[in-house]
């Protein structure tokens, strides 16, 4: 049987014969993430992409099973952005960013009940300024309402919401920097002026806010005392390229999401202060690890979503890190509201990084992340260290590359006795483009 001769052509001729088969890349400046498996190097920076109109917001969601590489991605991403002068802040509920902090030459800020460091989530960045537009008051009311609603596990009544608002306004008239104990006292003993404004009595107003006050009291004298119940501790500096809020001491608490919301509120106040001092110069990357803890309750999830919406105005790129698609559906809650909240958060996160998902999660991940059937099939088989990146309207398969310098701070499984694990897991039955190789040294 005669053999058909092969066709010989130059690469220029082949590109004309087989067009649109190679990804052109993002073509934007940014830190190197790794290799685009359908093109060349993959670089990413949300602020550059926003400036070019590729994305309409700088937020990101990173999703993946344990051990598939999402923590390594986030840590190396922060390390590389820090080298180029970006500020990076991390809410670390499990205490996994200590090694990365050490590489930056800083120590984490340890938050624990009865500890020596306090952060005031009600801090006013505009204190001493004339800008009193009411946004600070509204944010304080929204935060405390989310905390109380999450604790009581029900939607607050109009009377309870009103009691919070009146208490906030009362303490603002008497304190330049209100703290939660001031609000608790104002709820338990409301002013005559507040009662008169609402056409009620002091006794009735106190009764309306009593359950709210008792829940907030947990942050003052209860099991969560000593973290958010006083003015911010002097000497807490945010000038370093990396700031880590280590909350591992309360990781097992059912109030973890509440406390993470308080920490994030404090950081947002600092962002406002930086923006006031130098408008347009903040460009901060804020990582909320184990974000399921905040998403667990609809009220806290709504508060988180509203914070996400402010990212563009404040120059902040928020990154939510979750394990499974069901984390974004409020940890498997069946109500339609949780799904809508997850979709709302994702609509304000135009960069979505998806590592391997378990079979039972793929359909939900596809729905939430806006994946095509082909992409859903791909994420069932991705090797360790490879993720599907959805950036705006485009999709990429990216193999994350780690330098030898970075190996020292990306490991989270030393206690399993496996030493330094390399990216090397592969799936023989999978197509060639989803195989993983050994890490390449790309420099510090």
C-alpha positions, 0 to 999 in steps of 0.5 A, a space after each residue: 500500500 503506498 504511503 501518503 507523503 507528509 506535507 511540509 510547510 513553514 510555521 507562517 503557512 501552517 498558521 494560515 492553514 490552521 487558524 485560531 488554534 493557538 491562544 494569543 494570551 492576555 497580552 498584559 503586564 503582570 507577574 508570571 503565573 506559569 505556562 499557558 498550555 495552549 500558548 506561551 507564558 501566562 502573566 496576570 495582574 488585575 489592575 493592568 487588565 482593568 486598565 486595559 478594559 479586559 475585566 470590569 472588576 479586579 476581584 478573584 475567586 480561587 476554587 479547588 480541592 485540597 492538595 491540588 495547588 490553590 494555596 501554592 498559587 495564592 502564596 506565590 502570587 502574593 510573593 511575586 506581587 510583593 516583589 513588584 511593590 504591591 501591598 498584600 493583606 491576608 485574613 488567615 484563619 488556619 495560620 498557613 501564611 507564617 512561612 510566607 510572612 517570614 520570607 517577607 521579614 515580618 511576623 503575622 498579627 495574631 488575633 486570639 481571645 484575651 490576646 494583646 492585640 485589638 482591632 476596632 472594626 468600627 474605626 472611622 478613617 475620616 476622623 478629623 476631616 469634614 467628610 461626613 457623608 454618612 457612608 461610615 455610619 451606614 457601613 457600621 450599621 451594615 456590619 453590626 446587622 450582619 454580625 447579629 443576624 449571623 449569630 441569631 440565625 434569622 433576618 433582623 426585625 425592623 425594630 432590631 435594625 432600627 435599634 442598631 442604627 439609633 445606637 450607632 448614631 448615639 455613640 457617634 455623637 459622643 465618641 470620635 472613634 466608637 467601639 463595640 462596647 459603646 454600642 452595647 451600652 447604647 442598646 441596653 440604655 438608649 437615650 431619651 432623644 433616640 426614643 423621642 425620635 422614634 415616638 416610643 419610650 426608652 423602655 420599649 426601645 431598650 427592649 427592641 434592642 436587647 437581643 441585639 445587645 446580648 449577641 454583640 456582648 459576646 465580642 465584649 465579655 463573652 467567648 470572643 472577647 479581646 479581639 474587637 472590643 477596644 480601640 486598635 492597639 497602638 503600633 500595629 503597622 500596615 506599612 509592610 508589603 505583606 500583612 497577615 491577620 492570623 486567626 488560627 486560635 479561633 478556627 474551630 469556633 462557630 463564630 469564625 465567619 463573624 470574626 473574619 467579617 470584623 477583621 475585613 471591616 477593619 482592613 477596609 477602614 484602613 483602605 479608606 484612610 490610605 485612599 484619603 491620604 493619596 487617592 488612587 494609590 492604594 492598589 491592595 490585594 486582600 485575600 480572604 482564605 477559607 471564605 466559606 466561613 463568611 459565606 456560611 450565613 446569608 447575612 454575612 454573605 450579603 455583607 461580603 458581597 457589598 464589600 466586593 462591590 466597592 473594590 474598584 472605587 477603593 483600588 482593592 483586588 479581593 481574592 476569595 479562596 474556597 474548596 468546593 462549589 458548595 462553599 459558594 452555595 453557603 456550605 450546601 444550604 438548599 435555599 435559593 437565596 444562597 445560590 443567588 448570593 454566590 452568583 452575585 459574589 461571582 458576578 463581581 469576581 471576573 477572574 475565576 480560577 478553578 482547580 479539580 473538583 470532585 464529581 459531585 461538585 462539577 455541575 454546581 461549579 459549572 453553573 456558578 462559574 459559567 463553564 461550558 460543558 467542555 470546561 466541566 469535563 476538563 476540570 474533572 481530570 486536571 492534574 495537580 498544579 493546573 487550573 482553568 482560568 476564566 478571565 473576563 470572557 476568555 478561558 485559559 489552561 494554566 500550569 502553575 510554575 514554582 521556583 526553588 525559592 518559593 518551595 519553602 513557603 508553599 508547603 502545608 503538609 509537612 506534618 504528614 511526613 512527606 517532605 517537600 512535595 513537587 508538582 508531579 501528579 499525572 493521570 495516564 488516562 487523561 489527554 496530554 495537555 492536562 499532564 503535569 511536569 516537575 516544577 521549573 525554576 523561574 527565579 526568586 
